[in-house]
Amino acid sequence: MRRDIRIAVIGAGLGGMTTAGLLQRAGFKVQVFEQAAAFSRIGAGIHLSPNVMKVMRRLGIETTLTDIGLHPDAFVSRKWDTGEVLFELPFHPQNEAHFGAAYINVHRGDLHQVLESALDHGTVAFGHKLRAMEERHGIVHLAFENGAKAEADLVIGADGVNSRVREYLLGTEKPRYSGHVAHRAVFPAALLNGLPIRACTKWWGEGSHILVYYMTQAREEVYVVSSVPHREWTSPQSFLPCDRDAFIAAFDGYHPELQQVVAAAPEVTMWPVFDREPVDCWSRGNVVLLGDACHPLRPYMASGAAMAIEDGAVLARCLADIGHDDPATAFSWYAANRMPRTNKVQRISVANTWFRGPTDPDWLFCYDACAVPLLAPQEAPRELA
Ligand SMILES: Cc1cc2nc3c(=O)[nH]c(=O)nc-3n(C[C@H](O)[C@H](O)[C@H](O)COP(=O)(O)OP(=O)(O)OC[C@H]3O[C@@H](n4cnc5c(N)ncnc54)[C@H](O)[C@@H]3O)c2cc1C
């Protein structure tokens, strides 16, 4: 693709930021439009698996992230009541070498800040909520709620589970509520009163689960994130504060060690878990989707952001190297190379079986979105086994 085309990315989430950074490195002009007025350090952690870290390497921020993030010695799955270890995946240097990068935990706010440092100054236009878009004669016209207008030759919809760009492409359809909410809490490790916890542990209950991990190298911040049944979600907000007693009660009967962690959280929020059925249309004309905008996933493999980031890496390669000046060809290669993988991740996320027992993570962690050979659409499988 010619490098002087104007590319607009809608949404400065992890997928949008990664895509913008990689496109800039390939020589494209990119503007990101984000509805929020600024980035905030919301209370949440995130796992960055080796497949993600390999993309961060190409953005030049892998070392910064490995310096600030916590390197868990293992991912540990434990049974909710007895604490029996169901599965343990060690992250020692040989395993890191095998996967091709480290596995780390970071604070999402810290990750965003590091990602922003990988972009050209002024790339993100904050306070720009996309209201409407229309493609005329190969140019996409964008209108924002603040009254601003913009034009682009290509638009990448990285605007998350309630994507406006997806609505433009596929019509209005609400995401599917899973019947579960996730509790999230971030608090100082000092509140554990010396209780030793493993760096990254998932406690598997019956119909519910909860993950506990440190988010920073210095182990001074703890993050817990759960999934528990919750009949309905009617709020238009993306999260609500959660009553602390109700949070503690949700883990009644769990192992005493986990109960002690839960009881230490001073403030808790509650997030609805949404997803959508896979679709096989990710683009039309000069507009394309990535990440949660096209395949929102339940967070039970900790891979929603990972898939958005990988999408961005493969899309950037397709735009740079495939299709000459025809976006439709680049987009068809992109979708054909990504859909089998995102469909598989979605299937396992819905089943919530990842790491519950012995699991071979190679197909997920060894993948390098920046180097994997790209297959022509007629050669790509529809779904990975
Ligand atoms: C409880 C929970 C825990 C999770 N844990 C993990 C984990 O450990 N690892 C992992 O890989 N994934 C995890 N995920 C999934 C992950 O958060 C998402 O899959 C990921 O953030 C998707 O990235 P994205 O860039 O596609 O969308 P988002 O991160 O949702 O970003 C979309 C951006 O677009 C902006 N936007 C939206 N609409 C507009 C508009 N109209 N105009 C302009 N801007 C707009 C939004 O403000 C936002 O900044 C978790 C999810 C949940 C709910």
The ligand as an ORCA input file, in Angstrom:
! r2SCAN-3c Opt
* xyz 0 1
  C     -12.527     -8.472     33.608
  C     -11.678     -8.538     32.364
  C     -10.343     -8.977     32.451
  C      -9.547     -9.090     31.291
  N      -8.255     -9.539     31.392
  C      -7.500     -9.683     30.255
  C      -6.140    -10.162     30.299
  O      -5.568    -10.445     31.362
  N      -5.464    -10.310     29.117
  C      -6.029    -10.002     27.911
  O      -5.381    -10.161     26.856
  N      -7.308     -9.531     27.848
  C      -8.053     -9.363     28.976
  N      -9.325     -8.886     28.900
  C      -9.912     -8.568     27.578
  C      -9.443     -7.228     27.109
  O      -9.660     -6.243     28.078
  C     -10.136     -6.791     25.816
  O     -10.321     -7.908     24.976
  C      -9.261     -5.770     25.133
  O      -9.176     -4.618     25.925
  C      -9.792     -5.418     23.749
  O      -8.958     -4.430     23.189
  P      -9.504     -3.464     22.062
  O      -8.380     -2.544     21.760
  O     -10.125     -4.266     20.970
  O     -10.728     -2.679     22.733
  P     -10.756     -1.757     24.016
  O      -9.617     -2.040     24.928
  O     -12.146     -1.871     24.568
  O     -10.527     -0.306     23.445
  C     -11.515      0.362     22.699
  C     -11.217      1.861     22.765
  O     -12.107      2.530     21.873
  C     -12.644      3.667     22.529
  N     -13.950      3.939     21.880
  C     -15.089      3.222     21.991
  N     -16.057      3.772     21.236
  C     -15.518      4.854     20.629
  C     -16.036      5.827     19.714
  N     -17.312      5.791     19.268
  N     -15.199      6.805     19.281
  C     -13.898      6.857     19.714
  N     -13.369      5.967     20.592
  C     -14.166      4.976     21.038
  C     -12.738      3.261     23.978
  O     -12.779      4.393     24.840
  C     -11.441      2.455     24.138
  O     -10.350      3.272     24.479
  C     -10.116     -8.734     30.043
  C     -11.445     -8.255     29.973
  C     -12.210     -8.152     31.114
  C     -13.662     -7.642     31.011
*
